[in-house]
């Protein structure tokens, strides 16, 4: 029950000391409860991590007895059952410990006429309301700089947009408008420039650009398409569904290096395929490490691959040798990225990830530490619905696509 302090206009120093003491008492009590909540949640994560690792050991033990195709089918079924089991375990533990998770509001209630204490009361009440929330929103409080794109088929409207890329020299944004089977080109302010690709594309997914060309993956055709930038014209394509050299199987994210070589993640071939700027096959890498690669980005010396299956970032050198991995989901990393979709890199090589099921953007250091979270679930400006494509300008402006029915493209 809340403590009530009655005050009149004759306020003296003892009154302020009384208020100070009550506030200290409240927050000492609150600190204890928050620490108790924290310890429980960390214990929960450790228990679930151990459970997950045991499942992984069982799952990996089955690989030796299966062909690659059999393993793929087995993996889908087994991981689906594991996910259901883990979700049920989480729900059960939270129900049993609901008293620990619930934070009461033992904040003092003040009655007064003095304007000074009115301000104090408002601050206490506001802080109390924040702590009563189920979760704390770490998102940016500023409005998005760009928020456009309601659901639809007309120019400037989108239907399940995916990849996004920027040509800063031209000042254009390229968005894969997947369910509308087209690409849309917009200005940096969100104005619609044009659309293209309807004659060639069926399900555009990933996008990469350089000064001369636009490269687009298509998951329906299992191919990569090439267009010239100015004017925008279809040049050619490479890839058919399959596992042989030069074939692709659900190509997703892609990147272009300084020489024009194109790196493409293949979700169902468990690898990254590399083509020349003329779309001639060079080689593939990562097939002995990757499980479900979703996106790839390049630095001067590194090939960085996002693997959806284990929520991992893998680092390769340019020769294709695996160097290290960074898990983006787990207790040690304090990150908890769930279902990462696409990513980009800032100038410091921090990893900016579209976290689809958490409905936000996570900025993670090279070592896997969470630096910042942007956005939260919703349909208004600044809110995201299953974010997907993501890119960043040289000035640090982040553009992201999502299934938000009113604002499919936003920038922060």
NORTA-V639375 format. One line per field, one symbol per residue. ss: DSSP state (a for helix, b for strand, c for the rest). phi: phi as a letter, one per 40 degrees, with the letter a starting at -180 (. if undefined). psi: psi as a letter, one per 30 degrees, with the letter a starting at -180 (. if undefined). A space follows every 10 residues. Layout:
# NORTA-V639375
ss->???
phi->???
psi->???
This chain:
# NORTA-V639375
ss->cccbbbcccc ccaaaaaaaa aaaaaaaaaa aaaaaaaaaa aaaaaaaaaa aaaaaaaaaa acaaaccaaa aaaaaaaaaa aaaaaaaaaa aaaaaacaaa acccccccbb bcccaaaaaa aaaaaaaaaa accccccccc cccccbbbcc bccccccbcc bbbbbbbccc cbbbbbbaaa cbbbbbbccc cbbbbbcccc cccbbbbbbc ccbbbbbbcc ccbbbbbbcc ccbbbbbbcc bccccccbcc bbbbbbcccc cbbbbbcccc bbbbbccccc bbbbbccccc ccbbbbbbcc cbbbbbbccc cbbbbbbccc cbbbbbbccc cccccccccb bbbbbccccc bbbbbccccb bbbbcccccb bbbbccbccc cccbcccccb bbcccccbbb bcccccccbb bc
phi->.ccbbcbbcc cbcccccccd cccccccccc dccccccdcc cccccccccc cccccccccc cccdcbcccc cdcccdcccc cccccccccc dcccccbdcc ccbcbcccbb babccdcccc dccccccccc ccccaccccc cccccbaagc cibccgbbbf cbcaabbccc gbbbbccdcc fabbbbcccg cccabagccb cbacbbbabb cbbbbbcbcc cfabbbbcca ccacbiaahb cibcdgcbbf cbcaabcccg cbbbcbcbbf abcbbcccgc cbabbgccbc bbcbaabbbd bbbbbcbcdb fbbbbbcccg ccbabbccbi cccfbfcbgc bbaabcccgc bbbcccccfa bbbbcccgcc babbgacibb cgbbbfcbca abcccgccba bacdcbbcbb bb
psi->kkkkjklafi kaeeeeeeee eeeeeefeee eeeeeeeeee eeeeeeeeee eeeeeeeeef ffefgkleee eeeeeeeeee eeeeeeeeee eeeeefgeee fkjlihkkkk klfkeefeee eeeeeeeeee fflelkjglk flkkekjlil kaflkflljh kclklkjfef gkkkkjiefg hlkkkllffg kkelllfffe keikdlkkla felkkkkjfe fhlkkkklej ljkkealkkl kaflkfllji kclllkafff kkkkkjeffh lkkkllfghk kdlllgffek eikelklkae fljkkkjeeg hlkkkllffg kkelljkgkl eefhehkjik dlllkafggk kjkjjeffhl kkkklffgkk elkkllkagl kflkjikdkk lklffgkkkk llgjffifkl k.
